[in-house]
Amino acid sequence: MSEAELSTLEANISVKIPPIYRTLLRLVGNNPYAIAALVGSGWNGRDLLNPIETIQQATLELLDRNGAFEHFPEDGFVLLMHQGYSFLYIEAGKGDDSPVFTGEETDEPFRPPRVCQETLHTMMMEIAPELWAEATQLHQLERLNQRP
C-alpha cells in the first residue's frame, strides 16, 4: 500500500495504524501472498481499501448485528476478516504492543471478542518474522532520518 492509500484509510476509519504495522503494509503493498500464514484468511491490502465495504465496516456490522457493538474499542483496527464471520483486531492506540483480539459469529450466542495474542508484535514474529523484522528496521531507520 502506498503512503497516500494508508493516509486515506486512516482518515476514512478515523484510526491511526500502529507505526511498524503501517510500515509492513507499505512493504507488502496489496500482495495477499506476502504473509504465507495468512493466505486464504482474508488478509489483503485491497480489503482495507475497498470503498464499498472495508473489513473494518464489515466487522462493525457483524458486531452490531449481534448486539455486541460496545465490545469494539473506539481505536479498534481490524487486521483481517475471514469469510465474513471471523475477525482479528487490535487497539491501535496501544501501537504495535496492542493485544490482538479475535471474535466470530457462530450459531451459538455471540461471545465478546477475546485476546488471542499477547501483542501484535508477538503475533507478527510468529507468522512472519523476517518481514516483521524488516518492517521494524525500516521504521526505525525512517524515524532516525526524520530527526533534525
C-alpha positions, 0 to 999 in steps of 0.5 A: 500500500502506498503512503497516500492509500494508508493516509486515506484509510486512516482518515476514512476509519478515523484510526491511526495504524500502529507505526511498524504495522503501517510500515509492513503494509507499505512493504507488502503493498496489496500482495495477499501472498506476502504473509504465507500464514495468512493466505486464504484468511482474508488478509489483503491490502485491497480489503482495507481499501475497498470503498464499498465495504472495508473489513473494518465496516464489515466487522462493525456490522457483524458486531452490531448485528449481534448486539455486541457493538460496545465490545469494539474499542473506539481505536479498534483496527481490524487486521483481517476478516475471514469469510465474513464471520471471523475477525482479528483486531487490535487497539491501535492506540496501544501501537504495535504492543496492542493485544490482538483480539479475535471474535466470530459469529457462530450459531451459538450466542455471540461471545465478546471478542477475546485476546488471542495474542499477547501483542501484535508484535508477538503475533507478527514474529510468529507468522512472519518474522523476517518481514516483521523484522524488516518492517521494524528496521525500516521504521526505525531507520525512517524515524532516525532520518526524520530527526533534525 
